[in-house]
Amino acid sequence: MEKREQLYEGKAKKVYATDDENLVIVSYKDDATAFDGLKKGTIAGKGVVNNKMSNYIMQLLEKNGVPTHFVQELSDRETLVKKVKIVPLEVIIRNISAGSFAKRFGVEEGIVFAEPTIEFSYKNDDLHDPLMNAYHAIALGVATREEIETIKAMAFKVNSVMKEYFLTLGVKLVDFKLEFGKTPDGTIVLADEISPDTCRFWDAETNEKLDKDRFRRDLGNVEDAYAEMMRRVFGA
């Protein structure tokens, strides 16, 4: 597979064209941002952790009937994926109160919900990713009602598979963000990444944070937290 010109660079990844118009290469960076890009830094080794963990989880999800963009891991930092048109809808699933949810509703972190919640935000950096509901998404042409129902069903399926899996590693899946894309024939697949950048992971015994919150909140040991998640997933 020939790597060609860079198509895109985001906060955490670069995307390159290949000699196949339906496939692209994603390259994971160590750059870290928080608070809508206001806080910037570097987390050594983060790109490797996020790449390898995302690929592992995506393959686990595929086995459980969730279609994803994953094709092949090329190296520690690079992966071949299907080229998709990203649906500009960020999907957030929450199992336990934390982060902006706790702040928005004035509750403490750590409340375990009777059932998971779902929320959407409009993927738009200029507007700071505002919250939106399904009616807003349809009105703006972001997605059709059928697509939203498909995305919701897939998101809850991802949650049930991941929650069960991470618990076997002694980790609580607190909440996470997903992005979906459409293949040329209109099929919706899970895209982007699943990593300590996009998920909140707490140790099941101590509630120690093992994710990007350590960077956001200046808790220290950021690299150690990412390395610990890598160790739990791969046993290395």
Secondary structure, DSSP 8 states (H G I E B T S, - for coil): --EEEEEEE-SSEEEEEESSTTEEEEEE-SEEEETTTTEEEE-TTHHHHHHHHHHHHHHHHHHTT--BSEEEE-SSSEEEEE--EE-SEEEEEEEE--HHHHHHHT--TT-EEEEEEEEEEE--GGGT--EE-HHHHHHTTS--HHHHHHHHHHHHHHHHHHHHHHHHTTEEEEEEEEEEEE-TT--EEEES--STTTEEEEETTT--B-STHHHHTT-S-HHHHHHHHHHHHH--
